[in-house]
Amino acid sequence: MEAGRQRQGRLWSNLKEVCDLLHIPAANSLANEELLFQHVQFKTGQRIHTIGQPFDTLYIVNSGFLKTVLIDEYGNEQVLSFPMKGDMLGVDGIHTRHYSSEAVALSDCDLILLPFKKLTMLGRIHPELENMMYGVMSRELVREQAMIGMLGALSAEARVARFLVALAERFAQMGYSSKLFNLRMTRHEIGSYLGLTLETVSRTLSAFNEIGMISVDQRTIGIKDPEALKTLRRLPPSRTRGRPASRSKGGSTVASGQLLAAL
């Protein structure tokens, strides 16, 4: 079956293509499945599903960037995740049959619709597919648990550093540059995701830029020292960041960035 087949003026993908996108193997028993799954495009700012909306569909990101959020009674948003290519949305609707979060497009997006009834039917015929889909859902849960653990254990600066590292790694997995990329989310949204204020995120990015770990040009981020970002625990006081490079006993120069990476 032709990849991304056009039918009735819309783009469709077969089951193997869906499995490839989710990074799960397509078992031999699925090779002859002729089911097609429809693509739907969303514009920047459009909502894919809202809180309380009846659940009937899982969504797989084929391209683009999104955010999922909780919204309290006063309209305040708490960002839960930033789904991108290969991620699955809507899992939180399975339990109550209503979505418990809202998904919003941060860029123009192409999503593949996976009707839950169709997935359940396929699972009865192909148990291995059902197990792999559970694996995808578990993968999302593990990612969320890792974020919760990070929020409780790391300083504000380390949270921002790990976020940039994780984002760079995701871009690399999608075949994009891990050294230079655009942030699709605002600093306010990053802060909401990391449990930080907008001011803290902006100040931390500026500090990273100042000491040479990254470059910042509005929403464009250049990763200059990924190892330092990975190992960062806390930034030194601002008054010490501008000090000239120090000299070791052997006469070699130790750059301030190297000192920071050793913290």
Helices and strands as residue ranges (DSSP letters): E 5-7, E 10-14, H 15-21, G 28-30, E 36-42, E 47-49, E 57-63, E 66-71, E 77-81, E 88-89, G 91-93, E 102-105, E 109-115, H 116-125, H 127-153, H 156-173, E 180-182, H 187-194, H 198-210, E 214-217, E 220-223, H 226-231, H 238-241, E 246-247, E 253-254, H 256-261
